[in-house]
Amino acid sequence: MTVKNKVIVITGASSGIGEASAKLLAENGAKVVLGARRAERLAAIVNDIEAAGGQATYQVTDVTKQADVDSLVQLAQSTFGGLDVIFNNAGIMPSSPISALHTDEWDAMIDINLKGVLHGVAAVMPIFTAQKHGQIITTSSVAGIKSFAGAGVYGATKFAVRNLMEVIRMESAQEGTNIRTASLYPAAINTELLHTITDEKTKQGMDAFYQQVGISPQAVANVVNFAVDQPEDVNVNEFTIYPTKQV
Ligand SMILES: NC(=O)c1ccc[n+]([C@@H]2O[C@H](COP(=O)([O-])OP(=O)(O)OC[C@H]3O[C@@H](n4cnc5c(N)ncnc54)[C@H](OP(=O)(O)O)[C@@H]3O)[C@@H](O)[C@H]2O)c1
């Protein structure tokens, strides 16, 4: 079973990597179910997909709430009659030095980038286990495979989800449930992510860096599409996506 006709839930689908992935997957025949907090953005993306002949629906979803993610998954099943893939992509990156003690932002990153992914996992695990089929794709980051000054807590959440994806893959192989996982490690991708940085000095540095090297989220969407397109017995599980110009 390739991308065509797969039912795919995508969180963080209202902009950037999630939006680009939703559009590409729908173009290739997937039925996509979009979740994020901004309703107007989601509605506009669903309109674009339908105007291009694709199938999509959306529901306002806050990934910090298990009930919201459960409900998004139920919407996929009731609208399209099943579920094949969840793309846990919602995330924020209010980076700052640890010494600045932006502890509210630490909490928000843990709630969205880590617990949000766990909520996605918990929502699909009973379905995937029962049907012995399913794929969980999660957007980690290059900050999830190496350390960056200024990204201590962000990186901690991204290292954590990397571990989670690998353990789910291993346990599923042990349990014979055929659940495949993939972690994406994008580097500088031009999206709205830098809007979440409140630390002025960090923001200036990151804005300048992204202007210099950043690439389109389409690059990540292409990789998501590739992962979904693999045969059932193939688990492609780790992808770094760098701008060619980025060191
Ligand atoms: N851009 C990069 O350079 C880069 C590099 C490595 C990893 N990443 C990761 O890529 C993922 C996507 O980010 P992006 O770069 O595409 O940035 P983006 O354009 O800012 O997209 C982030 C998405 O997450 C959603 N989101 C944030 N909080 C949420 C919540 N509580 N509940 C549901 N959705 C929420 C946002 O939608 P709403 O605001 O409408 O909820 C938006 O759709 C993130 O996990 C990010 O950490 C990005």
The ligand as an ORCA input file, in Angstrom:
! r2SCAN-3c Opt
* xyz 0 1
  N      11.661     25.055     10.758
  C      12.769     24.447     11.164
  O      13.887     24.902     10.919
  C      12.673     23.168     11.950
  C      13.838     22.445     12.187
  C      13.760     21.269     12.944
  C      12.546     20.840     13.429
  N      11.409     21.569     13.196
  C      10.161     21.092     13.758
  O       9.192     21.031     12.730
  C       7.894     21.020     13.297
  C       6.980     21.930     12.494
  O       7.428     23.253     12.644
  P       7.560     24.267     11.420
  O       8.998     24.513     11.223
  O       6.722     23.835     10.287
  O       7.000     25.608     12.104
  P       5.559     26.325     12.054
  O       5.296     26.829     10.693
  O       5.592     27.299     13.177
  O       4.573     25.129     12.374
  C       4.342     24.665     13.672
  C       2.974     24.022     13.700
  O       2.720     23.523     15.023
  C       1.424     23.927     15.402
  N       1.289     23.973     16.853
  C       2.009     24.688     17.755
  N       1.523     24.479     18.995
  C       0.495     23.611     18.882
  C      -0.419     23.023     19.791
  N      -0.363     23.271     21.115
  N      -1.360     22.188     19.314
  C      -1.451     21.917     17.986
  N      -0.624     22.453     17.079
  C       0.332     23.295     17.520
  C       1.234     25.275     14.730
  O      -0.140     25.552     14.536
  P      -1.091     26.477     15.452
  O      -0.260     27.645     15.927
  O      -2.189     26.836     14.499
  O      -1.544     25.574     16.562
  C       1.858     24.995     13.373
  O       0.937     24.349     12.528
  C       8.077     21.418     14.765
  O       7.975     20.268     15.580
  C       9.500     21.956     14.802
  O      10.084     21.839     16.076
  C      11.449     22.704     12.450
*
